[in-house]
Amino acid sequence: MNKDANLIQSHRKDEHVFIAEKLFTEESNNQLNEIKLIPSNLPELSVNDIQSNVELPDFSFKSPFYINAMTGGSERTGILNQQLAEVAAITNTTIATGSQSVALKDPSVAHTFKVLREKNPNGIIFSNLSANATLDQAKKAIDMIDANAIQIHINAAQEIVMPEGEREFYWLKNIETLVNKLEVPVIVKEVGFGMSHETVRKLSDIGVRYVDISGHGGTNFAMIENERRHNKDFSFLKDWGLSTAESLIDTGSFQNNLTIFASGGVRTPLDIVKCLVLGAKSVGLSGTFLHVLNKQGQDALTETIFDYQTKIKMLMTLLGVKKITDLTGVRYILSSELQNFKNQKQ
């Protein structure tokens, strides 16, 4: 890749962060607010009894949420990655990097990703590439940050809106190759448009064991890319995809076959707990944490994550649940809209 193309890619990384912050709102439309949890009035538990760690086939998380894929690829985003990595190390929180494709094309920016491991030497870190990445590229991305797993993102809607985006999406065979040939787990991840039952079934059929349904309701990459278009002519895709709640409801039957992670507009500890009740094994947050980091700084983000860890235990106490795995037994009520969606999808 020539120098000018490298600069364009790095500039796009900065644009994404700037526009994501510009479009961030405290309110989310992921429909998690349309789920009412039924509390236990007699918990027979102490907050100190709560075990909020997550044990998965390939790794263990201290708490049931992680810092999801965000950034890297420019000097500005490299600083953000450094700060996020330091927070992850202090709070013992799993972290995923943004897409490393720019660093594979331009090794001069690889340090903006490598800093994740340098500042968080003992943490669990997820690498990140697109679904058309070759096996060799995936291995290089993993080696770049000594990753414990790799997120393979599927982002057709983003690419369609992106002025310079891809227009061909033949991904399944390549994902199957990556799953079979890589030595670390592959997490297939949407980027904010949700996953359906049909999508997860196809992924399960080719051996995928981890998915992040990444529902509509948070960072909207269709709208981010639309902001970069001269005429902003894709505004009609503002509500494209399935919400986080809809995605979890629609993929619920796969929760015993593979590990489902949830993300998409998650704002509060209660949002996290609701995702866990609906069957997610862990929950990713990106926009919320990036907003705190941008507006209040690194120390504030550290305190926010510690606060979330504490409040999740408090919420589990109110639900009368001692372990994360028991949350799927909590009763809940869906709004009429979500119940209608569930009925029609059956």
C-alpha positions as CSV (number, residue, x, y, z in Angstrom):
1,M,0.0,0.0,0.0
2,N,1.4,3.4,-0.9
3,K,2.0,6.2,1.6
4,D,-1.1,8.2,0.6
5,A,-3.4,5.2,1.0
6,N,-1.9,4.5,4.4
7,L,-2.6,8.1,5.5
8,I,-6.2,7.8,4.3
9,Q,-6.7,4.6,6.4
10,S,-5.2,6.2,9.5
11,H,-7.3,9.3,9.0
12,R,-10.4,7.1,8.7
13,K,-9.6,5.6,12.1
14,D,-9.5,9.0,13.6
15,E,-12.8,9.9,11.8
16,H,-14.5,6.9,13.3
17,V,-13.6,7.8,16.8
18,F,-14.6,11.4,16.3
19,I,-17.9,10.6,14.7
20,A,-18.7,7.9,17.3
21,E,-18.3,10.4,20.1
22,K,-20.3,13.0,18.2
23,L,-23.2,10.5,17.8
24,F,-23.0,9.0,21.3
25,T,-26.1,9.4,23.4
26,E,-26.7,8.3,27.0
27,E,-29.9,6.6,25.9
28,S,-29.8,3.4,23.9
29,N,-32.4,1.9,21.6
30,N,-31.2,-1.7,22.0
31,Q,-34.6,-2.5,23.6
32,L,-33.0,-3.9,26.8
33,N,-35.3,-1.3,28.6
34,E,-38.2,-3.4,27.3
35,I,-37.2,-6.3,29.5
36,K,-38.4,-6.4,33.2
37,L,-36.6,-8.7,35.5
38,I,-38.5,-10.3,38.4
39,P,-36.5,-9.7,41.6
40,S,-36.3,-11.8,44.7
41,N,-37.7,-10.1,47.8
42,L,-36.0,-12.8,50.0
43,P,-32.6,-13.3,48.4
44,E,-31.1,-15.2,51.3
45,L,-27.7,-14.0,50.1
46,S,-25.0,-11.5,51.0
47,V,-23.3,-9.4,48.4
48,N,-20.1,-11.1,49.6
49,D,-21.5,-14.5,48.5
50,I,-21.7,-13.5,44.9
51,Q,-19.4,-15.1,42.4
52,S,-19.3,-12.9,39.2
53,N,-16.4,-14.6,37.4
54,V,-17.1,-16.3,34.1
55,E,-15.6,-19.7,33.2
56,L,-15.6,-20.4,29.5
57,P,-14.1,-23.4,27.6
58,D,-11.0,-21.4,26.6
59,F,-10.6,-18.6,29.2
60,S,-11.8,-17.2,32.5
61,F,-13.1,-13.7,33.0
62,K,-12.9,-11.9,36.4
63,S,-16.2,-10.2,35.6
64,P,-19.0,-10.8,33.1
65,F,-18.2,-7.9,30.8
66,Y,-15.2,-6.8,28.6
67,I,-13.9,-3.7,26.8
68,N,-15.0,-4.4,23.2
69,A,-13.3,-3.6,19.9
70,M,-12.8,0.1,19.3
71,T,-9.7,1.5,17.8
72,G,-6.0,1.6,16.7
73,G,-4.2,2.5,13.5
74,S,-3.2,6.1,14.0
75,E,-1.2,8.1,16.6
76,R,-4.3,9.4,18.3
77,T,-6.0,6.0,18.5
78,G,-2.8,4.5,19.6
79,I,-2.9,6.7,22.7
80,L,-6.5,5.6,23.3
81,N,-5.4,1.9,23.0
82,Q,-2.6,2.6,25.5
83,Q,-5.0,4.1,28.0
84,L,-7.6,1.3,27.5
85,A,-4.9,-1.3,28.0
86,E,-3.7,0.3,31.3
87,V,-7.3,0.4,32.5
88,A,-7.8,-3.2,31.5
89,A,-4.7,-4.3,33.4
90,I,-5.7,-2.4,36.6
91,T,-9.2,-3.7,36.6
92,N,-8.4,-7.2,35.3
93,T,-10.8,-6.7,32.4
94,T,-10.7,-8.6,29.1
95,I,-10.2,-6.2,26.1
96,A,-10.5,-6.4,22.3
97,T,-8.7,-4.3,19.9
98,G,-10.1,-2.5,16.8
99,S,-9.5,-3.9,13.3
100,Q,-5.8,-4.5,12.7
101,S,-6.0,-4.6,8.9
102,V,-4.4,-1.1,8.7
103,A,-1.4,-2.4,10.6
104,L,-1.0,-5.4,8.3
105,K,-0.9,-3.0,5.3
106,D,1.2,-0.4,7.0
107,P,3.6,-1.9,9.7
108,S,4.5,1.6,10.8
109,V,1.3,1.8,12.8
110,A,1.6,-1.7,14.3
111,H,2.8,-0.1,17.6
112,T,-0.7,1.4,18.1
113,F,-2.0,-2.2,18.6
114,K,1.1,-3.7,20.2
115,V,0.7,-1.3,23.1
116,L,-2.3,-3.3,24.2
117,R,0.0,-6.2,25.2
118,E,2.9,-4.0,26.3
119,K,0.6,-2.3,28.9
120,N,-1.4,-5.3,29.7
121,P,1.1,-8.2,29.7
122,N,-1.0,-10.7,31.6
123,G,-4.5,-9.8,30.4
124,I,-6.9,-11.6,28.0
125,I,-6.8,-9.7,24.7
126,F,-8.8,-10.3,21.6
127,S,-7.3,-9.6,18.2
128,N,-9.6,-8.3,15.4
129,L,-9.8,-8.6,11.6
130,S,-12.5,-8.7,8.9
131,A,-14.1,-11.9,7.7
132,N,-12.1,-11.8,4.4
133,A,-8.8,-11.9,6.2
134,T,-6.5,-14.7,5.0
135,L,-5.1,-17.3,7.4
136,D,-1.7,-15.7,7.2
137,Q,-3.1,-12.3,8.0
138,A,-5.0,-13.7,11.0
139,K,-1.8,-15.3,12.3
140,K,0.1,-12.1,12.0
141,A,-2.7,-10.1,13.8
142,I,-2.7,-12.6,16.6
143,D,1.1,-12.6,16.9
144,M,1.2,-8.8,16.8
145,I,-0.5,-8.6,20.3
146,D,0.0,-12.2,21.5
147,A,-3.8,-12.5,21.4
148,N,-5.8,-15.1,23.4
149,A,-8.5,-15.1,20.7
150,I,-9.4,-13.3,17.5
151,Q,-12.6,-11.5,16.7
152,I,-13.6,-11.9,13.0
153,H,-16.0,-9.1,12.3
154,I,-18.9,-9.4,9.8
155,N,-19.9,-5.9,8.8
156,A,-21.8,-6.0,5.4
157,A,-24.0,-3.0,6.3
158,Q,-21.0,-0.9,7.3
159,E,-19.1,-1.8,4.1
160,I,-22.2,-1.0,1.9
161,V,-22.5,2.5,3.3
162,M,-18.7,3.1,3.4
163,P,-17.8,5.1,0.3
164,E,-14.7,3.0,-0.3
165,G,-16.2,-0.2,1.2
166,E,-16.3,-3.8,-0.1
167,R,-19.1,-4.9,-2.4
168,E,-18.6,-8.7,-2.3
169,F,-19.4,-10.7,0.8
170,Y,-18.4,-14.4,0.4
171,W,-17.3,-15.1,4.0
172,L,-18.5,-18.5,5.3
173,K,-15.8,-20.6,3.7
174,N,-13.1,-18.3,4.8
175,I,-14.4,-18.2,8.4
176,E,-14.5,-22.0,8.4
177,T,-10.8,-22.1,7.4
178,L,-9.9,-19.7,10.1
179,V,-11.8,-21.7,12.7
180,N,-10.1,-24.9,11.7
181,K,-6.6,-23.7,11.2
182,L,-6.0,-21.1,13.9
183,E,-4.6,-22.1,17.3
184,V,-6.7,-19.6,19.2
185,P,-10.5,-19.4,19.4
186,V,-12.4,-17.5,16.7
187,I,-15.1,-15.1,17.8
188,V,-17.4,-14.1,14.9
189,K,-18.6,-10.6,15.7
190,E,-21.2,-8.3,14.2
191,V,-20.5,-4.5,14.4
192,G,-23.9,-3.2,15.6
193,F,-26.5,-4.7,13.4
194,G,-27.4,-7.8,15.3
195,M,-27.4,-11.5,14.5
196,S,-30.4,-13.7,13.6
197,H,-31.1,-17.3,14.4
198,E,-30.4,-18.1,10.7
199,T,-26.9,-16.4,10.8
200,V,-25.9,-18.2,14.0
201,R,-27.1,-21.6,12.7
202,K,-24.8,-21.1,9.6
203,L,-21.9,-20.2,11.8
204,S,-22.5,-23.1,14.2
205,D,-22.7,-25.5,11.2
206,I,-19.1,-24.6,10.2
207,G,-17.7,-25.1,13.7
208,V,-17.8,-21.6,15.1
209,R,-18.0,-21.8,19.0
210,Y,-18.1,-18.1,19.9
211,V,-20.2,-15.3,18.5
212,D,-20.8,-11.7,19.6
213,I,-24.3,-10.8,18.4
214,S,-23.5,-7.0,18.6
215,G,-27.0,-5.7,18.2
216,H,-28.4,-2.5,17.0
217,G,-28.7,0.2,19.6
218,G,-25.2,1.5,20.3
219,T,-22.5,2.7,18.0
220,N,-24.0,2.8,14.5
221,F,-21.4,2.2,11.9
222,A,-23.9,2.7,9.1
223,M,-24.5,6.3,10.4
224,I,-20.8,6.8,11.0
225,E,-20.0,5.9,7.4
226,N,-23.0,8.0,6.3
227,E,-21.5,11.0,8.0
228,R,-18.4,10.5,5.8
229,R,-20.5,10.4,2.6
230,H,-20.8,13.8,0.7
231,N,-24.6,13.6,0.4
232,K,-25.3,11.6,3.5
233,D,-27.7,9.5,1.4
234,F,-27.9,6.4,3.5
235,S,-29.8,7.9,6.4
236,F,-32.7,5.4,5.8
237,L,-30.5,2.7,7.3
238,K,-30.5,4.4,10.7
239,D,-32.6,1.6,12.2
240,W,-31.2,-1.3,10.2
241,G,-30.7,-4.7,11.8
242,L,-31.8,-6.4,15.0
243,S,-31.5,-4.8,18.4
244,T,-29.4,-6.4,21.1
245,A,-32.5,-7.7,22.9
246,E,-34.0,-9.1,19.6
247,S,-30.7,-10.8,18.7
248,L,-30.5,-12.5,22.1
249,I,-34.1,-13.6,21.9
250,D,-33.7,-14.9,18.4
251,T,-30.5,-16.8,19.0
252,G,-31.5,-18.2,22.4
253,S,-31.8,-21.8,21.2
254,F,-28.0,-21.9,20.4
255,Q,-26.9,-21.0,24.0
256,N,-26.1,-24.7,24.7
257,N,-24.3,-25.2,21.4
258,L,-21.9,-22.2,21.4
259,T,-20.9,-19.3,23.6
260,I,-22.8,-16.1,22.9
261,F,-21.4,-12.7,23.8
262,A,-23.6,-9.7,23.7
263,S,-22.9,-6.0,22.8
264,G,-24.6,-3.1,21.3
265,G,-25.6,0.0,23.2
266,V,-24.9,-1.4,26.7
267,R,-24.9,1.5,29.1
268,T,-25.4,0.3,32.6
269,P,-24.8,-2.7,35.0
270,L,-28.5,-3.5,34.7
271,D,-28.1,-3.7,30.9
272,I,-25.3,-6.2,31.4
273,V,-27.3,-8.3,33.8
274,K,-30.3,-8.3,31.4
275,C,-28.0,-9.7,28.6
276,L,-26.8,-12.4,30.9
277,V,-30.3,-13.3,31.9
278,L,-31.1,-13.7,28.2
279,G,-28.3,-16.1,27.8
280,A,-25.1,-14.2,27.0
281,K,-22.0,-15.5,28.7
282,S,-20.3,-12.1,28.7
283,V,-21.1,-8.6,27.6
284,G,-19.0,-6.1,25.6
285,L,-19.0,-2.4,26.0
286,S,-17.3,0.1,23.7
287,G,-19.1,3.4,23.2
288,T,-19.9,3.8,26.8
289,F,-16.3,3.3,27.9
290,L,-14.9,5.4,25.1
291,H,-17.2,8.2,26.1
292,V,-16.0,8.1,29.7
293,L,-12.4,8.0,28.6
294,N,-12.8,11.0,26.2
295,K,-14.8,13.2,28.5
296,Q,-13.5,12.3,32.0
297,G,-10.2,10.6,31.5
298,Q,-8.4,7.3,32.3
299,D,-8.9,7.4,36.0
300,A,-12.6,7.9,35.7
301,L,-12.8,4.9,33.3
302,T,-11.0,2.8,35.8
303,E,-13.4,3.8,38.6
304,T,-16.4,3.2,36.3
305,I,-15.3,-0.3,35.6
306,F,-14.7,-1.0,39.3
307,D,-18.2,0.5,39.9
308,Y,-19.8,-1.8,37.3
309,Q,-18.1,-4.9,38.8
310,T,-19.5,-4.0,42.3
311,K,-23.0,-3.1,41.1
312,I,-23.4,-6.3,39.1
313,K,-22.9,-8.2,42.3
314,M,-25.5,-6.0,44.0
315,L,-28.0,-6.7,41.2
316,M,-27.3,-10.4,41.4
317,T,-28.1,-10.2,45.1
318,L,-31.4,-8.5,44.4
319,L,-32.2,-11.3,42.0
320,G,-31.3,-14.0,44.5
321,V,-28.6,-15.4,42.2
322,K,-25.2,-16.4,43.5
323,K,-23.4,-17.4,40.2
324,I,-23.4,-15.9,36.7
325,T,-24.6,-19.2,35.2
326,D,-27.7,-19.1,37.4
327,L,-28.9,-15.8,35.9
328,T,-30.6,-17.6,33.0
329,G,-33.0,-19.0,35.5
330,V,-34.3,-15.5,36.5
331,R,-37.8,-14.8,35.3
332,Y,-38.5,-11.8,33.1
333,I,-41.3,-10.1,31.2
334,L,-40.9,-8.8,27.6
335,S,-42.7,-5.8,26.3
336,S,-45.5,-6.4,23.9
337,E,-43.2,-5.4,21.0
338,L,-40.5,-7.9,22.0
339,Q,-43.0,-10.6,22.7
340,N,-44.6,-10.0,19.3
341,F,-41.1,-10.3,17.7
342,K,-40.5,-13.5,19.5
343,N,-43.8,-15.0,18.5
344,Q,-43.4,-14.1,14.8
345,K,-39.9,-15.6,14.7
346,Q,-40.9,-18.9,16.2
